[in-house]
Amino acid sequence: MGFSPVALYSMSLQEFKNAAEGYRDKIEQAERQNWQRQRWSTCVLLGPHLKKGTNLTPEKLLPFEWEKGKASGSKPTKKEARESLERIKKRDRKKWQS
């Protein structure tokens, strides 16, 4: 993560945890961008070899797991929303207890 020893040892456990989560998110975002760039490039390369009128988009070519909720465009059901809220509550309780 690039901390100096002085900065690292002066951090509390919670500060280190937050820094580690932020660093992980940064790396994950960079990976997603790389995958999206590669998917777009593949779509562009396939374009000239498709039949006329074929509508190929990068999202149709290779849907990613993190885009599945976005792609549907529909709202979650009440049951799904309730389950999601319960997961968030449990996660947050664990954060505040540690």
HULIN-V805885 format. One record per pair of residues at least 6 apart in sequence whose ideal C-beta (glycine too) atoms are under 7 Angstrom apart, sorted by the first residue. I is the first residue (numbers start at 1). J is the second residue. If there is no record, write none. Layout:
i:I j:J
i:I j:J
This chain:
i:1 j:19
i:1 j:23
i:32 j:66
i:35 j:64
i:39 j:58
i:39 j:61
i:39 j:62
i:40 j:58
i:42 j:61
i:43 j:56
i:43 j:57
i:43 j:58
i:43 j:61
i:46 j:56
i:47 j:56
i:50 j:56
i:59 j:67
i:59 j:71
i:63 j:71
i:76 j:84
